[in-house]
Amino acid sequence: MRRPTLALLATATLLAACSSDDNTATPTTEPPPSTTAPVPTTTTAAPGYQASITRTEYGIPHIVADDWGSLGFGQGYAFAQDRACTLLDQIVKVRGERSMWFGAGDGDENLHSDLAYRHLHLWDGADDLFADQPDEILEMVTGYAAGFNAELAEEGPHGWCEGADWVQPITTTDLCANMRDILLFASSGVLIDQIATAEPPAPAEAGPTDTATLDSTAAAGVTAMPDLTGTAADALGSNGWAIGSALSEGGGGMLLANPHFPWEGEKRLWENQLTLTNGELNVYGVTLTGTPGVLIGFNDAVAWTHTVSAGHRMTLYELDLAAGDPTTYVYGDETRAMEGEDVSVDVLQPDGSIETVTRTMWSSHYGPMLDLPFGWTTEKAYTLRDANIDNNDFIGQFLDMDRATGMDEFIEAHRTWNGIPWVNTMATSADGRAWYADTAATPNLSPDAIAGWQAAVAAGGTASLVLGSGAILLNGSDPANEWVDDSSAARPGILPFDQQPQLERDDFVFNANDSHWLANPAAPLTGYSPMTGPENSAQSARTRMNALLLTDPSVRGDDGLMSLADLQGAWLSNRALHAEIARDQVVKLCDDQGVVLVQDKPFDITPACDVLRDWDGRLNPDSTGAVLWREFLAQFSGADLTQGGGVFYTVPFDAADPINTPNTVADNTTVVNALAQAILVLGERGWPLDIALGDVQFDGRTVTDPLGLPGGTNREGAISIVSCCSGANTLGPLGDRDQPGYPVTFGNSFVMTLEFGADGPHAEAVLTYGQPDDPENPDFTAQMAMFAGKEFRPIRFTPGDVEANAAGATQVVTGERAG
């Protein structure tokens, strides 16, 4: 059951929490001179907020308080010291005020953002959505806003937004709206432009769009279809391992947390420890911008991580329109009028004046209308329903996970709240249990609706094309395609917990962004709704590499068990699937062929044979041959590498052997010609064939002396991912995407390895991009050097360890409570 809300306190606190009232606390401390080494402060005893912040190496804050509100105050205060600009930028976004401060933007991108966010009502709907929350959540959110504002009042933000007019105190409404935006990362959040630009046609505009066979205009527009999952290879991803007692050297659980997130902007994870002195909470880990609590981490009893789910967080709908009226649609035996809403946005003009732009935005009963490449014609229109638009359960769920005293309580938090928005969970416990679940918010479709959708996909047309972009398209004029309400579900229309994929093992569970199917290859999960993701389907090279590392005896000790060092060694190995199963065969083909024709002229490929033969097969900074191999693989399609049975692998994917298939390099001219093309690519760039990976793969952020980095890509089958260049929705500074080589602004973020021993959890980690968002802060690059050097740092968890490794004196922060 959910923890009860005391009616009187909830009524009073709600006036402060998730409301637009001024919640600025009155600070009573002197500001610290830096974010990495706080100095002692004098405090005045008060009945208000009080928290202590001790920062250990690399600026990690350990926050201790006596009550939930004070704990939130300390967390908000510490976050503001590190990343005030990042959160303030997002608050401007969710308020729909980017155009007011920055103008319409290139291609009206700011105007589109403002129109969409106001139409989604994330900000003005936040108060009602989060009204019925347990007391500790209301207190923590209110305290977080107060602490953030207290830090702003004392010293202001550090970095790129310092002195800006739009730097203003935040409210709890702002925080709740920002959290709602986070929930939509894999649904409405990837369709902001499509929501903003959706307009009905004039009566004489475009004709029909057939659902089975697109006309040539629509077919051409398919190339402009956005990724509709939010989980594209260059968006969000992750690896997660939970290891149980059967494989753990010490018998306790072990964990690898390896989220792949952007290195710039609002999706950068932030590390901290939160402790209540009454013993109710002691949790360490990372969270997202402006989000109280810990989202990935551990306490004394459980440890967990997340990977972005392959399931679906929304359904798109195609509507048949009423004749003569493109804002009325057929629904069963009736017609329904769309709802029009005039949305106004203030836009800064080049001369400094403000003009108001008003647009009519449209919604069906499912949700907002969309401007997809298929068009809004006089006969067809498109809309969506989002499983997370009304999700007010996720903060409660994560808070109960943070304070779980064992695996049973941890699982019960999922069952009770079912508030996970878009991720899988891998968890382990001190007593050696390993648990996987995809409990992300998922549409609950009836068997008839699923069968109809599958038939539409098989027939081709729009349903098939939309699925290719990662989403589900249903006939919205047929009431049979409504989501099914189940009384056992946490919210209307979503799958209940007991119908979602779950697996508990004593050896291991894992996920690398493919579906639930192979959480452990020895125990495939089947029979679930296709809305949770595909089964019996080809796996990514990265999923296969993860599975090979988990089952490879050479990764473990002589006793067949895994130590913390073994776990770290597996991740640091920088092995890559295609190199392991194809490199030797490609070298043999290269040796056998020697010379190929390029533009009808002989072309010697033997230098490439030698480089690949001498390559160690790894993706380390000093690996020579890795760059040539990357450009060689780039000559093949994704299907060539994952499905097989074609021009690269002759043995196709086999559902009975999913980790080992496809395999066997084809003996054909396409393969050796691809190697010739890779040689030409390197030549055009002025790179020698044996150039070291670290010479061209480097930190792509705004840094003065970028470091060469290890790691690879999903295509290569690496698990240590470094990539470029998406995922940040910010107006803050971004690295130069056009630098020659492989500038990295996405990938390995917070990497944590953990084992439970007899004396508690022992963890080591690296936060690649560091705590602060200010490039002038030394901690901005300090941990990148650790990542480049393949090092971990110890996590300070116990009070004694924190005290012994403090980077400065403990800071006590206080403020008056709101209300």
C-alpha positions, 0 to 999 in steps of 0.5 A: 500500500502507499504510505498514507497522507495526513490530510491536514498536513497535505492540505497545508503543504500543498499550498507550497509544494507544486504551486507557483507561490514564492518558496524562496528560503531566507539563507543564513549561511556564508557562501562557500568559495567553490563547489569542491571544497566547502568551508565552515559556516556559522549557523543560527539555530532555527525551526526551519531547514537544516542540512549538512553537506560534506563533499568528498573527492571530485566534489561528491556531496554527502547530505545529512539531515534530520527530516525530509524537508531539510534533506530536500533543502540540502540536496537542492542547495548542493545541486545548485552549487554544481548545476544551477544553470542546467536546471534554470534552463530547463525551467524556462523550457517547461514554462514555455518561455524560451522565446520570451528570453531568447527569441524564436530561435533558428527555424523557430525551434524555441517557438515550437518548444514553447507552443508544444510545452504550453499545449501539453500543460506540463507546468499549469497542470503540475499542481493538480497532478502531484497534489495527492502525494505522501507527506515526505514527498511534499516536504522533500520537493518543497525543501529542494526548491527552497534549498536551490533558491537559498544557494542562488540568493547566497552566491548565484549560479556558476558558469554560462548563465551567471548574471542572466536576466532569466536566472530567477528563483524557482517554485515547486510548480517548476520542479514538478513540471520539470519532473513531468518533462523527464517522464516524457523523454521516450514519448511526447518529448521526442515529438515536440516539433510534431506537436507544435507544427500540427495544423489542419489543412485548408479545404482544398489541400492534400488528398487522402493518405491510404493506410496500406499504400502511401502515395509518393509524397508521403513515402518520400516524407518517411525519410523525415520520420523522427525516432519515436522511441527516445532510445536511438543509438545516439539518444539514450541507452545503457548496460545493466548487470545484476549478479546473484550469489551463484556467481558472486565470489563473496556470495552477496549480490553484485551490480554493474551500472552503466547508463549511456546518457548525454554528456551535456545538458539536462540529462547529465546524471548528478551524484550524491548521498542522502542520509536521514539521521533517524535511520529511515534513509541512507542511499547513494547514487545518481539522479537527474536534473531537478529530481529529488532522491536517487534514481540509480544507486544503492543502500545497505540492502539493495543496489539497482540500475536502469536501462532504457526499455525497448517497450512502448510508452505511447501509441499513435493513432490514425484518425478518419476525418469527417467529410468537409471538416478536418477537425472532426473525426470518425469514432465508431458510429459517431463523429467527434470534434477535436478540441482547439486551444489558442496558445499564446507565446511571447517572442523576443524580437531583434530590436528587443521588443516583445510580440505575442504569437498565438496559434490554435493547437488541436487535440483529439480525445487521445491527446495532441495532434501531430504533424507527421510526414504523412500529413494532416490531410482532408481525410486522415490525421494523426494523434497520440496517447502518452502513458506517462502524461499523467504519471504522478507515481514515479517519485513515490516509487523511487523513494520507496526503492531508495529506502527498501530494506531488502529485495522483497520491499524493493519489488513491492515498491514496483508493485505498489506504485508502478511508476517507472516511466521508461526503463528496465530495472536490474537489482541485486541484494545483500543476500545475493538475489538478482532481479530483472523487471520491465515495469515501465508505463506500457499501454494495455491493449486488448488481444483484438487490438494487438491482432489488428495492429499486427495485421496492419504491420504485415500489410505494410503502409503507415503502421509498418513505417511507423513501427520502423521508427519505433512506435505503434500506429493504431486505427484511432477511429475504431474504439476497439483500439482504446487502452484497456483499464485494469483495476489492478493497474496503478493508473488507467490504461497501463499494464498492471505489474503482474503482466509485466516481464520479470525474472529472478535468478541466482546467477545473473540478469542483464539488459542492454536496451533490447527487450526483456526476452533475454534478461538471462539467455538460459531462461527466455521471457516469452508470452508478454504483450508486444507493447513490452517489446519484441521476443524471438528477434535479432539482438544488437551486437552490444546485447550479444557482447554483454551476454558473452562477457557474462558467460565467458569463463575467462572473465571470472576467477579460476573458481568460476566466480566473479570478484569486483575486480573481475566485474571491472575488468570485463567492462574495462576490457573494451572488447567488441563483438564484431571484432571477436567473431569477424576480424580474423575471417576478414583478414583472411579474405583480405589476404586472399584477395590482395587487390580489388577494383576501385573505379575499374582500377586495381587497388591494393588492400594488403596494407589494411590486412596487416593493420587489422592482423596486428590490431589487438581487437580492443577499443583502447586509446592506443589500439591501432586498427580500431579506426580502420575497422570502424570505417569498414563496418560503416559500409554495411547496413544495420540489418547486415550486421544484426540479421545476417543471411546477406552480404556480411554474415552468411549464417542468419539470426537464429532465435534458438541461438540468439547470442551466437548468430548471425555469424560467418563472414561471407566470402564475396567481393562486397566484403573486400570492397568495403575494406577498400572503401574504408581505406579511402575514407581514412585517406581522405581524412589524412589518417594513416591506416594504423592511427590510434583510436585515442588520436581521433576519439576524444572528449567533444565538450567545451574543453581546452585540451580534450583527452583521447578516449576508449570505447566504441559504438553500438554498431561495433558491439562495444559495451563501453559506449562513446558517441555523438551528438544528440540527447541534450535539449539545452540552450547552454554551450555545446561542444563543436559537433564538426570537429574532425574525428570522433568527438564524444558528447554521449555515452558512458556517464555514471559507471558503478561497480558494486559488491555486497560483502559481510561488512556492507556494500563496497562500490567504485565508480566514475562519473565521466563528465563530472559534477559541475556544469561549469567548464572552468571548474576543475571537476568538469574534466577531472573524472574524464581523465580517470575514464581515459585512464581506465580507472575507478574511484572508491565510493565513500559510503560510511560516515567514517569513510566520508569524514576521512576523505572530505575535500573540505569542512562540512558545510551546514546550510539552513533556511526558513521553511515556506508557508 
